[in-house]
Amino acid sequence: MVEFLKKAMDWVLEKEQEAAKKCYVNPADVQKQIEILEAKRAQLRKKFEEEDAEFGHVLSRLSLIKVNASKCETK
């Protein structure tokens, strides 16, 4: 499904590019689309960074637990 959406988006963008070359596209409309996508991208990056930090925290704790558990094996 993701691959289909990528191909569909590429097709739409190709048609938009062709229309732009023929002066059928309003640059202000494209600028609005760019701003919307940049805002969405910033949101996704922030969410990723927050979630990545949480994974890092959990991994650190699990590593510490593993070290403590490993000490028990050597006794």
C-alpha positions as semicolon CSV with decimal commas, in nm:
position;residue;x (nm);y (nm);z (nm)
1;M;0,000;0,000;0,000
2;V;0,282;0,242;0,083
3;E;0,446;0,176;-0,252
4;F;0,117;0,250;-0,428
5;L;0,085;0,581;-0,244
6;K;0,443;0,675;-0,335
7;K;0,375;0,604;-0,702
8;A;0,048;0,796;-0,691
9;M;0,217;1,095;-0,528
10;D;0,499;1,088;-0,781
11;W;0,244;1,080;-1,062
12;V;0,055;1,378;-0,916
13;L;0,377;1,573;-0,868
14;E;0,481;1,494;-1,225
15;K;0,151;1,632;-1,354
16;E;0,189;1,941;-1,135
17;Q;0,538;1,994;-1,271
18;E;0,413;1,967;-1,628
19;A;0,135;2,214;-1,550
20;A;0,385;2,454;-1,391
21;K;0,599;2,447;-1,703
22;K;0,291;2,554;-1,900
23;C;0,217;2,832;-1,647
24;Y;-0,105;2,666;-1,523
25;V;0,006;2,660;-1,158
26;N;-0,023;2,949;-0,915
27;P;0,309;2,986;-0,726
28;A;0,119;3,110;-0,418
29;D;-0,073;2,781;-0,404
30;V;0,250;2,585;-0,426
31;Q;0,398;2,801;-0,148
32;K;0,100;2,717;0,075
33;Q;0,158;2,345;0,008
34;I;0,526;2,384;0,091
35;E;0,446;2,559;0,419
36;I;0,195;2,290;0,518
37;L;0,443;2,012;0,442
38;E;0,726;2,187;0,626
39;A;0,504;2,226;0,934
40;K;0,401;1,860;0,919
41;R;0,764;1,757;0,875
42;A;0,866;1,961;1,181
43;Q;0,591;1,793;1,386
44;L;0,705;1,449;1,275
45;R;1,069;1,528;1,354
46;K;0,977;1,650;1,702
47;K;0,766;1,341;1,768
48;F;1,047;1,116;1,639
49;E;1,305;1,287;1,861
50;E;1,081;1,249;2,167
51;E;1,014;0,883;2,096
52;D;1,379;0,819;2,014
53;A;1,478;0,973;2,347
54;E;1,233;0,744;2,525
55;F;1,377;0,439;2,347
56;G;1,724;0,553;2,449
57;H;1,612;0,579;2,811
58;V;1,459;0,231;2,808
59;L;1,766;0,081;2,637
60;S;1,995;0,238;2,897
61;R;1,787;0,094;3,178
62;L;1,779;-0,249;3,013
63;S;2,156;-0,242;2,968
64;L;2,199;-0,167;3,337
65;I;1,961;-0,450;3,428
66;K;2,159;-0,686;3,203
67;V;2,487;-0,586;3,372
68;N;2,337;-0,650;3,715
69;A;2,191;-0,982;3,604
70;S;2,526;-1,086;3,452
71;K;2,697;-1,034;3,787
72;C;2,473;-1,301;3,932
73;E;2,589;-1,556;3,675
74;T;2,953;-1,523;3,777
75;K;2,886;-1,598;4,144
